[in-house]
Amino acid sequence: AGTTRIEVTTSGATVTGTVTDSIGSLRRLGQEIKSGDYTLVAGDAGKHIRVDGNHTITVPDNVFTSGDMVTIVANSSSDVPITQGSNLNLYNASDGTTGNKTLAARTVCTLLVAEGGSGSKIYIAGGGIS
């Protein structure tokens, strides 16, 4: 006798166990650990990027799709520079300014892609952004 893992009823579906996709478990953010300068890639959508040290994160244009999100964690006593790629607009969600940003040590921010493709519009929100 097997174990029921998915049950579908008229009121919805119930899943027992772990549900995963290419990023990992759907109940937690996938994680990438970076200990050097790094340029975000499409596969980073839905993940958190843990930066261990004063390493620059570059947000490139024409990589992400509208609705994609990436979280960045400054996991050390160093600030993390976040560089706006060419032709991309990186807006600070708290004041609408655009351009390169700095994420303060031991803080977290999330990037939300409002418009993907060429000339992307991405909003950054979180603590410690300047």
All heavy atoms as an XYZ file, in Angstrom:
916
protein
N       0.848     -1.193      0.000
C       0.000      0.000      0.000
C       0.881      1.239      0.000
O       1.837      1.321      0.751
C      -0.902      0.000      1.231
N       0.544      2.199     -0.848
C       1.314      3.431     -0.949
C       0.817      4.500      0.003
O      -0.161      4.327      0.730
N       1.514      5.604      0.009
C       1.147      6.757      0.824
C       0.554      7.815     -0.076
O       1.105      8.119     -1.138
C       2.391      7.334      1.528
O       2.983      6.312      2.321
C       2.043      8.515      2.397
N      -0.563      8.407      0.333
C      -1.178      9.473     -0.441
C      -0.327     10.727     -0.322
O      -0.045     11.188      0.781
C      -2.609      9.765      0.065
O      -3.380      8.579     -0.050
C      -3.252     10.894     -0.721
N       0.115     11.281     -1.443
C       0.948     12.483     -1.466
C       0.167     13.707     -1.949
O       0.439     14.813     -1.531
C       2.164     12.287     -2.362
C       3.087     11.202     -1.868
C       3.824     11.673     -0.649
N       4.772     10.659     -0.237
C       5.264     10.553      0.968
N       4.913     11.397      1.898
N       6.121      9.613      1.257
N      -0.781     13.492     -2.872
C      -1.602     14.580     -3.380
C      -3.051     14.116     -3.365
O      -3.378     13.032     -3.857
C      -1.221     14.973     -4.826
C       0.219     15.478     -4.874
C      -2.171     16.031     -5.356
C       0.698     15.790     -6.283
N      -3.907     14.955     -2.783
C      -5.330     14.668     -2.769
C      -6.051     15.868     -3.363
O      -5.867     16.998     -2.913
C      -5.817     14.426     -1.341
C      -7.282     14.120     -1.255
C      -7.746     13.876      0.175
O      -6.961     14.102      1.112
O      -8.902     13.478      0.347
N      -6.839     15.630     -4.395
C      -7.592     16.699     -5.039
C      -9.067     16.466     -4.768
O      -9.604     15.398     -5.068
C      -7.319     16.734     -6.564
C      -8.104     17.859     -7.216
C      -5.831     16.886     -6.838
N      -9.695     17.485     -4.184
C     -11.127     17.410     -3.899
C     -11.808     18.610     -4.555
O     -11.146     19.477     -5.140
C     -11.391     17.445     -2.379
O     -11.010     18.726     -1.875
C     -10.622     16.351     -1.661
N     -13.101     18.715     -4.423
C     -13.824     19.856     -4.999
C     -13.454     21.169     -4.315
O     -13.652     22.238     -4.877
C     -15.346     19.646     -4.906
O     -15.691     19.431     -3.541
C     -15.777     18.462     -5.760
N     -12.869     21.115     -3.129
C     -12.493     22.353     -2.433
C     -11.023     22.712     -2.631
O     -10.559     23.717     -2.126
C     -12.794     22.226     -0.932
O     -12.064     21.156     -0.375
N     -10.282     21.915     -3.378
C      -8.879     22.235     -3.648
C      -7.986     21.017     -3.553
O      -8.450     19.888     -3.497
N      -6.671     21.284     -3.529
C      -5.687     20.201     -3.488
C      -4.894     20.273     -2.196
O      -4.590     21.353     -1.694
C      -4.749     20.290     -4.680
N      -4.550     19.129     -1.661
C      -3.702     19.024     -0.480
C      -2.484     18.191     -0.857
O      -2.619     17.126     -1.469
C      -4.443     18.320      0.680
O      -5.631     19.057      0.965
C      -3.579     18.237      1.919
N      -1.295     18.709     -0.513
C      -0.056     18.007     -0.815
C       0.634     17.647      0.491
O       0.775     18.485      1.377
C       0.880     18.883     -1.673
C       2.189     18.165     -1.940
C       0.199     19.279     -2.977
N       1.064     16.411      0.596
C       1.818     15.955      1.756
C       3.260     15.744      1.329
O       3.515     15.151      0.290
C       1.245     14.623      2.284
O      -0.136     14.816      2.573
C       1.965     14.168      3.524
N       4.211     16.264      2.113
C       5.615     16.100      1.769
C       6.206     17.391      1.239
O       5.739     18.475      1.549
N       7.212     17.285      0.395
C       7.930     18.430     -0.136
C       7.539     18.692     -1.574
O       7.468     17.769     -2.379
C       9.452     18.169     -0.065
O       9.803     17.899      1.288
C      10.233     19.366     -0.547
N       7.267     19.956     -1.881
C       6.974     20.360     -3.248
C       8.152     21.194     -3.726
O       8.543     22.164     -3.082
C       5.664     21.178     -3.324
C       5.388     21.612     -4.749
C       4.503     20.375     -2.764
N       8.754     20.813     -4.847
C       9.939     21.511     -5.325
C       9.803     21.868     -6.801
O       8.985     21.308     -7.519
C      11.208     20.654     -5.158
O      11.070     19.465     -5.936
C      11.458     20.282     -3.720
N      10.634     22.838     -7.202
C      10.809     23.141     -8.614
C      12.308     23.307     -8.856
O      13.114     22.887     -8.022
C       9.994     24.367     -9.044
C      10.454     25.669     -8.417
O      11.479     25.697     -7.704
O       9.801     26.692     -8.655
N      12.694     23.940     -9.961
C      14.118     24.035    -10.289
C      14.909     24.890     -9.310
O      16.129     24.786     -9.224
C      14.297     24.597    -11.698
O      13.766     25.906    -11.766
N      14.230     25.744     -8.522
C      14.910     26.580     -7.528
C      15.101     25.821     -6.223
O      16.077     25.996     -5.524
C      14.115     27.877     -7.290
C      14.097     28.721     -8.561
C      14.698     28.679     -6.135
C      13.179     29.919     -8.491
N      14.173     24.961     -5.885
C      14.232     24.225     -4.623
C      12.833     24.093     -4.048
O      11.841     24.167     -4.766
N      12.761     23.945     -2.729
C      11.491     23.799     -2.044
C      10.638     25.047     -2.239
O      11.121     26.174     -2.124
C      11.719     23.577     -0.551
O      10.485     23.584      0.137
N       9.351     24.862     -2.536
C       8.451     25.992     -2.732
C       8.057     26.655     -1.418
O       7.403     27.679     -1.415
C       7.206     25.554     -3.509
C       7.464     25.050     -4.921
C       6.162     24.674     -5.607
C       8.201     26.095     -5.747
N       8.474     26.113     -0.306
C       8.174     26.710      0.992
C       9.298     27.590      1.504
O       9.222     28.149      2.574
C       7.851     25.621      2.004
C       6.614     24.843      1.615
C       6.260     23.850      2.700
N       5.204     22.980      2.246
C       3.916     23.160      2.507
N       3.539     24.189      3.206
N       3.026     22.317      2.071
N      10.375     27.716      0.758
C      11.486     28.589      1.161
C      12.182     29.126     -0.071
O      12.102     28.552     -1.148
C      12.460     27.855      2.073
C      13.231     26.729      1.419
C      14.209     26.060      2.381
N      13.562     25.394      3.467
C      13.265     24.094      3.500
N      13.580     23.324      2.497
N      12.681     23.570      4.528
N      12.885     30.252      0.101
C      13.642     30.842     -1.000
C      14.883     30.009     -1.276
O      15.566     29.585     -0.349
C      14.100     32.258     -0.642
C      13.049     33.342     -0.574
C      13.681     34.644     -0.110
C      12.386     33.540     -1.915
N      15.161     29.801     -2.546
C      16.442     29.204     -2.902
C      17.547     30.177     -2.527
O      17.331     31.388     -2.458
N      18.737     29.681     -2.268
C      19.846     30.533     -1.829
C      21.068     30.351     -2.718
O      21.392     29.240     -3.109
C      20.240     30.214     -0.389
C      21.449     31.000      0.098
C      21.784     30.716      1.541
O      21.402     31.460      2.410
N      22.485     29.624      1.800
N      21.697     31.470     -3.039
C      22.999     31.475     -3.708
C      23.943     32.251     -2.800
O      23.606     33.347     -2.343
C      22.929     32.177     -5.070
C      22.097     31.460     -6.105
C      22.788     30.242     -6.676
O      24.032     30.198     -6.684
O      22.076     29.327     -7.118
N      25.111     31.712     -2.516
C      26.107     32.387     -1.672
C      27.201     32.923     -2.574
O      27.787     32.173     -3.355
C      26.677     31.426     -0.618
C      25.549     30.905      0.270
C      27.765     32.126      0.204
C      25.962     29.773      1.191
N      27.456     34.227     -2.470
C      28.460     34.868     -3.316
C      29.557     35.469     -2.447
O      29.287     36.188     -1.492
C      27.821     35.972     -4.182
C      26.701     35.461     -5.065
C      27.193     34.379     -6.007
C      26.057     33.765     -6.799
N      26.449     32.609     -7.560
N      30.798     35.153     -2.788
C      31.947     35.704     -2.055
C      32.862     36.452     -3.020
O      34.066     36.466     -2.866
C      32.699     34.593     -1.327
O      33.088     33.595     -2.234
N      32.249     37.070     -4.022
C      32.956     37.888     -5.006
C      31.939     38.721     -5.758
O      30.728     38.540     -5.587
N      32.396     39.655     -6.580
C      31.481     40.450     -7.387
C      30.613     39.508     -8.221
O      31.066     38.448     -8.660
C      32.250     41.395     -8.303
C      33.003     42.476     -7.538
O      32.769     42.637     -6.323
O      33.823     43.167     -8.154
N      29.350     39.909     -8.441
C      28.417     39.004     -9.109
C      27.405     39.795     -9.933
O      26.888     40.824     -9.474
C      27.679     38.151     -8.069
C      26.702     37.160     -8.647
C      27.142     36.083     -9.407
C      25.344     37.304     -8.443
C      26.240     35.175     -9.951
C      24.430     36.392     -8.976
C      24.891     35.340     -9.725
O      24.002     34.437    -10.258
N      27.110     39.321    -11.125
C      26.054     39.877    -11.971
C      24.870     38.920    -11.929
O      25.023     37.721    -12.199
C      26.546     40.059    -13.420
O      27.645     40.981    -13.411
C      25.437     40.601    -14.307
N      23.698     39.438    -11.571
C      22.503     38.614    -11.494
C      22.180     37.990    -12.848
O      22.430     38.585    -13.890
C      21.312     39.452    -11.013
C      21.408     40.029     -9.597
C      20.206     40.924     -9.315
C      21.513     38.933     -8.560
N      21.598     36.785    -12.803
C      21.174     36.062    -14.003
C      19.703     35.687    -13.850
O      19.151     35.713    -12.744
C      22.039     34.798    -14.247
C      23.493     35.171    -14.483
C      21.923     33.818    -13.082
N      19.059     35.325    -14.947
C      17.633     34.991    -14.939
C      17.311     33.914    -13.901
O      16.264     33.947    -13.257
C      17.180     34.559    -16.324
N      18.205     32.964    -13.702
C      17.988     31.886    -12.743
C      17.974     32.329    -11.293
O      17.633     31.554    -10.403
N      18.324     33.598    -11.027
C      18.280     34.115     -9.659
C      16.875     34.541     -9.237
O      16.621     34.767     -8.056
C      19.232     35.312     -9.499
C      20.689     34.902     -9.603
O      21.027     33.773     -9.177
O      21.498     35.704    -10.113
N      15.950     34.648    -10.186
C      14.571     35.014     -9.851
C      14.000     34.009     -8.857
O      14.143     32.799     -9.028
C      13.718     35.070    -11.111
N      13.394     34.507     -7.796
C      12.818     33.649     -6.771
C      13.806     33.177     -5.733
O      13.467     32.374     -4.872
N      15.034     33.679     -5.770
C      16.069     33.278     -4.814
C      16.503     34.455     -3.954
O      16.182     35.597     -4.243
C      17.307     32.762     -5.550
C      17.101     31.491     -6.321
C      18.396     31.060     -6.984
C      18.197     29.800     -7.807
N      19.428     29.415     -8.499
N      17.262     34.118     -2.916
C      17.967     35.181     -2.206
C      19.457     34.971     -2.415
O      19.959     33.854     -2.415
C      17.560     35.295     -0.733
C      18.177     34.319      0.210
N      17.646     33.088      0.469
C      19.281     34.420      0.978
C      18.388     32.460      1.364
N      19.397     33.254      1.692
N      20.122     36.098     -2.659
C      21.554     36.105     -2.914
C      22.226     36.576     -1.630
O      22.031     37.715     -1.210
C      21.906     37.060     -4.084
C      21.056     36.750     -5.321
C      23.394     37.019     -4.379
C      21.183     35.353     -5.862
N      22.973     35.698     -1.001
C      23.697     36.048      0.229
C      25.094     36.498     -0.160
O      25.848     35.746     -0.766
C      23.767     34.848      1.170
C      24.274     35.226      2.555
C      24.376     34.015      3.429
N      25.730     33.477      3.336
C      26.111     32.323      3.853
N      25.244     31.547      4.470
N      27.354     31.920      3.745
N      25.415     37.754      0.195
C      26.705     38.324     -0.169
C      27.568     38.371      1.087
O      27.238     39.042      2.051
C      26.538     39.737     -0.764
C      27.874     40.285     -1.217
C      25.544     39.702     -1.917
N      28.661     37.619      1.071
C      29.564     37.536      2.215
C      30.778     38.432      1.973
O      31.803     37.978      1.486
C      30.003     36.092      2.452
C      28.846     35.199      2.884
O      27.810     35.725      3.309
O      28.989     33.973      2.794
N      30.633     39.727      2.260
C      31.736     40.666      2.084
C      31.337     41.849      1.227
O      30.208     41.953      0.756
N      32.302     42.748      1.028
C      32.074     43.963      0.252
C      32.229     43.644     -1.232
O      33.243     43.950     -1.842
C      33.056     45.057      0.683
C      32.852     46.342     -0.078
O      31.814     46.554     -0.692
N      33.839     47.198     -0.047
N      31.216     43.012     -1.808
C      31.243     42.599     -3.206
C      30.086     43.248     -3.948
O      28.977     43.306     -3.440
C      31.167     41.079     -3.326
C      32.223     40.382     -2.535
N      33.563     40.459     -2.855
C      32.147     39.623     -1.421
C      34.265     39.768     -1.984
N      33.426     39.247     -1.095
N      30.350     43.710     -5.136
C      29.350     44.416     -5.927
C      28.396     43.440     -6.603
O      28.819     42.456     -7.206
C      30.042     45.281     -7.002
O      30.879     46.234     -6.349
C      29.031     46.003     -7.867
N      27.098     43.754     -6.493
C      26.063     43.016     -7.212
C      25.607     43.915     -8.363
O      25.212     45.064     -8.145
C      24.864     42.680     -6.305
C      25.297     41.817     -5.122
C      23.745     42.019     -7.103
C      25.824     40.450     -5.490
N      25.680     43.405     -9.586
C      25.226     44.159    -10.747
C      23.870     43.628    -11.191
O      23.687     42.415    -11.317
C      26.247     44.059    -11.902
O      27.493     44.593    -11.449
C      25.773     44.816    -13.131
N      22.940     44.553    -11.423
C      21.609     44.199    -11.914
C      21.577     44.542    -13.402
O      21.529     45.715    -13.769
C      20.507     44.981    -11.162
C      19.130     44.524    -11.623
C      20.661     44.823     -9.653
N      21.651     43.538    -14.292
C      21.722     43.799    -15.725
C      20.345     44.062    -16.339
O      19.317     43.660    -15.789
C      22.321     42.508    -16.280
C      21.819     41.464    -15.348
C      21.747     42.117    -13.986
N      20.350     44.720    -17.478
C      19.123     44.953    -18.235
C      18.803     43.728    -19.089
O      19.678     42.929    -19.411
C      19.320     46.179    -19.143
C      18.031     46.592    -19.834
O      16.962     46.518    -19.191
O      18.086     46.981    -21.009
N      17.524     43.588    -19.427
C      17.063     42.597    -20.394
C      17.331     41.156    -19.958
O      17.636     40.298    -20.785
C      17.678     42.863    -21.775
C      16.810     42.331    -22.903
O      15.639     42.057    -22.720
N      17.410     42.171    -24.067
N      17.227     40.901    -18.646
C      17.453     39.552    -18.114
C      16.202     39.004    -17.446
O      15.881     37.831    -17.590
C      18.636     39.557    -17.107
C      18.728     38.251    -16.354
C      19.932     39.858    -17.824
N      15.484     39.857    -16.737
C      14.344     39.399    -15.940
C      13.013     39.707    -16.618
O      12.921     40.565    -17.487
C      14.386     40.038    -14.551
C      15.575     39.608    -13.743
C      16.641     40.467    -13.539
C      15.643     38.331    -13.198
C      17.744     40.070    -12.803
C      16.739     37.919    -12.473
C      17.791     38.788    -12.273
N      11.968     39.008    -16.157
C      10.606     39.155    -16.648
C       9.778     39.884    -15.598
O      10.021     39.729    -14.401
C      10.002     37.757    -16.908
O      10.839     37.079    -17.866
C       8.598     37.832    -17.433
N       8.795     40.641    -16.036
C       7.903     41.332    -15.106
C       7.376     40.360    -14.060
O       6.945     39.262    -14.387
C       6.726     41.958    -15.857
O       7.187     42.928    -16.766
N       7.442     40.775    -12.801
C       6.984     39.940    -11.693
C       8.091     39.164    -11.007
O       7.895     38.643     -9.909
N       9.260     39.067    -11.634
C      10.389     38.385    -10.990
C      10.819     39.155     -9.744
O      10.715     40.389     -9.695
C      11.587     38.275    -11.937
C      11.426     37.206    -12.998
O      10.496     36.375    -12.891
O      12.244     37.199    -13.944
N      11.308     38.429     -8.762
C      11.821     39.033     -7.535
C      13.124     38.358     -7.139
O      13.264     37.148     -7.287
C      10.803     38.902     -6.395
C       9.517     39.656     -6.661
S       8.253     39.371     -5.397
C       8.967     40.211     -4.013
N      14.064     39.159     -6.624
C      15.332     38.653     -6.111
C      15.590     39.383     -4.796
O      15.459     40.604     -4.724
C      16.510     38.931     -7.078
C      17.823     38.440     -6.486
C      16.264     38.288     -8.435
N      15.951     38.649     -3.759
C      16.303     39.244     -2.471
C      17.811     39.187     -2.303
O      18.439     38.195     -2.646
C      15.595     38.499     -1.318
O      14.181     38.668     -1.479
C      16.017     39.027      0.037
N      18.380     40.284     -1.790
C      19.824     40.362     -1.553
C      20.050     40.549     -0.057
O      19.437     41.413      0.568
C      20.463     41.516     -2.347
C      20.226     41.316     -3.843
C      21.957     41.623     -2.041
C      20.627     42.491     -4.702
N      20.943     39.736      0.508
C      21.271     39.780      1.931
C      22.732     40.182      2.083
O      23.618     39.498      1.570
C      21.046     38.400      2.591
C      21.400     38.447      4.066
C      19.625     37.916      2.378
N      22.982     41.307      2.765
C      24.354     41.741      3.062
C      24.777     41.016      4.339
O      24.588     41.502      5.450
C      24.413     43.251      3.236
N      25.355     39.844      4.182
C      25.621     38.929      5.294
C      27.027     39.100      5.865
O      27.754     38.136      6.045
C      25.417     37.486      4.806
C      25.477     36.486      5.932
O      24.826     36.660      6.937
N      26.276     35.446      5.771
N      27.436     40.336      6.115
C      28.736     40.569      6.739
C      28.742     41.977      7.314
O      27.741     42.683      7.252
C      29.884     40.408      5.724
O      29.946     41.528      4.877
N      29.869     42.385      7.827
C      29.997     43.731      8.390
C      30.340     44.756      7.319
O      30.656     45.896      7.630
C      31.053     43.742      9.496
O      32.300     43.319      8.970
N      30.271     44.371      6.042
C      30.586     45.263      4.921
C      29.321     45.645      4.154
O      28.410     44.836      4.006
C      31.542     44.572      3.945
O      32.751     44.251      4.575
N      29.301     46.883      3.647
C      28.231     47.313      2.763
C      28.353     46.591      1.428
O      29.437     46.147      1.039
C      28.306     48.814      2.521
C      28.008     49.635      3.769
O      27.525     49.062      4.760
O      28.268     50.850      3.735
N      27.245     46.486      0.706
C      27.216     45.832     -0.601
C      26.765     46.844     -1.658
O      25.614     47.288     -1.633
C      26.263     44.612     -0.595
C      26.105     44.023     -1.988
C      26.742     43.571      0.396
N      27.644     47.229     -2.582
C      27.232     48.099     -3.681
C      26.330     47.332     -4.652
O      26.610     46.184     -4.989
C      28.545     48.483     -4.359
C      29.624     48.118     -3.391
C      29.091     46.983     -2.586
N      25.232     47.972     -5.083
C      24.335     47.390     -6.074
C      24.365     48.322     -7.281
O      23.951     49.471     -7.199
C      22.910     47.222     -5.516
C      22.944     46.299     -4.287
C      21.973     46.672     -6.595
C      21.636     46.165     -3.563
N      24.881     47.804     -8.397
C      25.097     48.605     -9.593
C      23.958     48.420    -10.579
O      23.582     47.293    -10.899
C      26.437     48.212    -10.257
O      27.484     48.411     -9.316
C      26.706     49.038    -11.497
N      23.436     49.539    -11.058
C      22.383     49.554    -12.067
C      23.007     49.324    -13.432
O      23.886     50.070    -13.843
C      21.697     50.924    -12.016
C      20.721     51.221    -13.113
C      20.160     52.616    -12.973
O      19.289     52.824    -12.151
N      20.651     53.550    -13.754
N      22.593     48.277    -14.127
C      23.124     47.992    -15.450
C      22.731     49.039    -16.473
O      21.776     49.804    -16.275
N      23.446     49.079    -17.579
C      23.189     50.020    -18.655
C      21.771     49.833    -19.198
O      21.320     48.706    -19.410
C      24.215     49.795    -19.767
O      23.968     50.653    -20.842
N      21.047     50.910    -19.397
C      19.698     50.954    -19.972
C      18.619     50.471    -19.008
O      17.464     50.353    -19.377
C      19.623     50.170    -21.286
C      18.463     50.610    -22.168
O      18.145     51.794    -22.231
N      17.834     49.670    -22.836
N      18.971     50.163    -17.760
C      18.028     49.686    -16.754
C      17.723     50.833    -15.793
O      18.589     51.663    -15.520
C      18.658     48.517    -15.984
C      17.863     47.960    -14.813
C      17.825     46.451    -14.919
C      18.489     48.361    -13.500
N      16.510     50.886    -15.282
C      16.140     51.861    -14.269
C      15.911     51.137    -12.951
O      14.975     50.340    -12.836
C      14.869     52.620    -14.668
C      15.108     53.519    -15.845
O      15.847     54.485    -15.746
N      14.513     53.184    -16.980
N      16.787     51.391    -11.969
C      16.669     50.804    -10.639
C      16.140     51.896     -9.715
O      16.850     52.846     -9.384
C      18.037     50.304    -10.149
C      18.074     49.639     -8.786
C      17.209     48.376     -8.768
C      19.511     49.297     -8.407
N      14.864     51.779     -9.341
C      14.192     52.799     -8.538
C      14.177     52.403     -7.063
O      13.799     51.278     -6.726
C      12.734     52.967     -8.975
C      12.556     53.509    -10.365
C      12.249     52.656    -11.422
C      12.671     54.870    -10.622
C      12.065     53.146    -12.712
C      12.496     55.375    -11.902
C      12.192     54.504    -12.946
O      12.008     54.991    -14.208
N      14.563     53.339     -6.194
C      14.412     53.130     -4.757
C      12.933     53.302     -4.437
O      12.366     54.372     -4.662
C      15.259     54.137     -3.976
C      15.278     53.848     -2.490
O      14.332     53.304     -1.950
N      16.351     54.220     -1.840
N      12.282     52.270     -3.936
C      10.841     52.298     -3.689
C      10.451     53.325     -2.629
O       9.307     53.771     -2.602
C      10.349     50.907     -3.285
N      11.384     53.739     -1.781
C      11.025     54.688     -0.723
C      11.039     56.138     -1.180
O      10.340     56.967     -0.615
C      11.942     54.529      0.487
O      13.255     54.949      0.163
N      11.822     56.477     -2.224
C      11.885     57.883     -2.640
C      11.918     58.092     -4.153
O      11.973     59.223     -4.624
C      13.079     58.584     -1.997
C      14.424     57.999     -2.399
O      14.498     57.245     -3.383
O      15.411     58.305     -1.713
N      11.881     57.026     -4.938
C      11.813     57.134     -6.391
C      13.108     57.477     -7.101
O      13.125     57.611     -8.319
N      14.209     57.611     -6.348
C      15.478     57.923     -7.001
C      15.965     56.725     -7.800
O      15.650     55.575     -7.485
C      16.556     58.325     -5.979
O      16.753     57.239     -5.061
C      16.157     59.576     -5.216
N      16.726     57.006     -8.853
C      17.293     55.936     -9.669
C      18.816     55.976     -9.573
O      19.391     56.953     -9.115
C      16.900     56.074    -11.153
O      17.415     57.311    -11.648
C      15.407     56.017    -11.338
N      19.443     54.905    -10.020
C      20.897     54.843    -10.038
C      21.429     53.747     -9.148
O      20.677     52.925     -8.611
N      22.750     53.734     -9.008
C      23.404     52.742     -8.169
C      22.987     52.937     -6.718
O      22.720     54.051     -6.281
C      24.919     52.864     -8.295
C      25.391     52.593     -9.708
O      24.744     51.887    -10.475
N      26.528     53.162    -10.062
N      22.954     51.851     -5.971
C      22.551     51.882     -4.567
C      23.607     51.174     -3.731
O      24.452     50.437     -4.238
C      21.197     51.180     -4.362
C      20.067     51.716     -5.226
C      19.751     53.150     -4.931
C      18.639     53.653     -5.827
N      18.546     55.099     -5.821
N      23.528     51.380     -2.424
C      24.371     50.661     -1.472
C      23.462     50.034     -0.437
O      22.587     50.701      0.121
C      25.379     51.609     -0.789
O      26.215     52.190     -1.791
C      26.243     50.860      0.213
N      23.676     48.741     -0.180
C      22.942     48.018      0.850
C      23.847     47.941      2.070
O      24.959     47.410      1.990
C      22.581     46.609      0.355
C      21.765     45.732      1.286
C      20.407     46.367      1.595
C      21.579     44.346      0.679
N      23.397     48.512      3.186
C      24.205     48.555      4.397
C      24.453     47.150      4.943
O      23.673     46.219      4.711
C      23.527     49.413      5.460
N      25.551     47.017      5.659
C      25.921     45.737      6.278
C      24.777     45.178      7.117
O      24.058     45.921      7.780
C      27.159     45.937      7.147
N      24.599     43.875      7.047
C      23.606     43.131      7.832
C      22.172     43.590      7.592
O      21.340     43.576      8.498
C      23.925     43.221      9.333
C      25.289     42.720      9.704
C      25.338     41.228      9.772
N      26.666     40.795     10.195
C      27.220     39.679      9.811
N      26.580     38.873      9.003
N      28.416     39.346     10.222
N      21.873     44.006      6.357
C      20.506     44.362      5.998
C      20.070     43.553      4.784
O      20.853     42.825      4.189
C      20.359     45.878      5.720
O      21.183     46.233      4.615
C      20.738     46.710      6.945
N      18.791     43.696      4.421
C      18.190     42.902      3.356
C      17.366     43.813      2.454
O      16.706     44.734      2.930
C      17.250     41.821      3.949
C      16.530     41.042      2.860
C      18.005     40.893      4.865
N      17.394     43.532      1.151
C      16.519     44.243      0.224
C      15.952     43.250     -0.782
O      16.479     42.157     -0.957
C      17.261     45.367     -0.497
S      18.458     44.795     -1.724
N      14.880     43.660     -1.430
C      14.280     42.843     -2.483
C      14.131     43.687     -3.739
O      13.737     44.849     -3.668
C      12.913     42.287     -2.045
O      13.111     41.418     -0.925
C      12.241     41.497     -3.164
N      14.444     43.090     -4.870
C      14.261     43.712     -6.170
C      12.985     43.138     -6.786
O      12.813     41.920     -6.840
C      15.435     43.388     -7.097
C      16.834     43.707     -6.583
C      17.882     43.214     -7.573
C      16.985     45.191     -6.344
N      12.092     44.017     -7.241
C      10.869     43.606     -7.916
C      10.910     44.156     -9.330
O      11.048     45.369     -9.531
C       9.630     44.135     -7.197
C       8.307     43.960     -7.954
C       7.978     42.490     -8.141
C       7.192     44.685     -7.254
N      10.782     43.285    -10.313
C      10.807     43.691    -11.716
C       9.395     44.116    -12.109
O       8.496     43.284    -12.231
C      11.316     42.549    -12.624
C      11.347     42.994    -14.077
C      12.678     42.067    -12.160
N       9.207     45.434    -12.294
C       7.904     45.963    -12.702
C       7.731     45.868    -14.211
O       6.625     45.627    -14.697
C       7.749     47.407    -12.239
N       8.828     46.070    -14.950
C       8.829     45.922    -16.404
C      10.116     45.213    -16.796
O      11.200     45.722    -16.533
C       8.767     47.274    -17.113
C       7.452     48.001    -16.962
C       7.442     49.324    -17.704
O       8.134     49.440    -18.742
O       6.732     50.226    -17.239
N       9.992     44.044    -17.388
C      11.165     43.297    -17.807
C      11.582     43.638    -19.217
O      11.045     44.555    -19.837
N      12.554     42.915    -19.722
C      13.034     43.115    -21.085
C      14.000     44.273    -21.182
O      14.570     44.718    -20.187
N      14.164     44.797    -22.394
C      15.075     45.911    -22.620
C      14.508     47.184    -21.997
O      13.323     47.474    -22.136
C      15.276     46.109    -24.119
O      16.173     47.159    -24.351
N      15.356     47.928    -21.276
C      14.895     49.124    -20.567
C      14.105     48.768    -19.316
O      13.158     49.457    -18.951
N      14.497     47.694    -18.649
C      13.784     47.205    -17.465
C      13.589     48.289    -16.415
O      14.436     49.166    -16.239
C      14.552     46.050    -16.818
O      14.576     44.923    -17.647
N      12.471     48.180    -15.699
C      12.190     49.037    -14.551
C      12.087     48.124    -13.340
O      11.198     47.280    -13.260
C      10.920     49.837    -14.772
C      11.079     50.889    -15.870
C       9.807     51.647    -16.098
C       9.987     52.759    -17.112
N      10.429     52.311    -18.421
N      13.039     48.287    -12.435
C      13.128     47.427    -11.260
C      13.091     48.296    -10.010
O      13.768     49.325     -9.939
C      14.414     46.586    -11.306
C      14.382     45.668    -12.547
C      14.593     45.780    -10.026
C      15.612     44.799    -12.735
N      12.307     47.888     -9.024
C      12.174     48.614     -7.770
C      12.919     47.860     -6.679
O      12.841     46.637     -6.592
C      10.702     48.789     -7.401
C      10.010     49.765     -8.311
C       9.592     49.400     -9.584
C       9.836     51.090     -7.919
C       8.986     50.311    -10.432
C       9.237     52.007     -8.757
C       8.821     51.612    -10.017
O       8.231     52.524    -10.862
N      13.630     48.623     -5.847
C      14.385     48.049     -4.743
C      13.784     48.576     -3.437
O      13.530     49.773     -3.294
C      15.897     48.367     -4.863
C      16.699     47.696     -3.753
C      16.142     49.860     -4.912
C      18.219     47.792     -3.956
N      13.519     47.668     -2.503
C      12.940     48.039     -1.218
C      13.591     47.212     -0.128
O      13.982     46.067     -0.353
C      11.434     47.794     -1.217
N      13.720     47.800      1.053
C      14.293     47.091      2.180
C      14.969     48.047      3.127
O      14.891     49.263      2.981
N      15.677     47.481      4.082
C      16.391     48.299      5.057
C      17.792     48.607      4.590
O      18.406     47.835      3.863
N      18.297     49.769      4.993
C      19.694     50.081      4.756
C      20.070     50.431      3.334
O      21.216     50.279      2.943
N      19.113     50.911      2.517
C      19.419     51.263      1.124
C      19.750     52.751      1.053
O      19.006     53.591      1.544
C      18.226     50.965      0.204
C      17.876     49.483      0.254
C      18.533     51.393     -1.229
C      16.563     49.143     -0.386
N      20.871     53.037      0.441
C      21.203     54.449      0.198
C      21.739     54.599     -1.206
O      21.974     53.639     -1.910
C      22.232     54.934      1.213
O      23.430     54.188      1.122
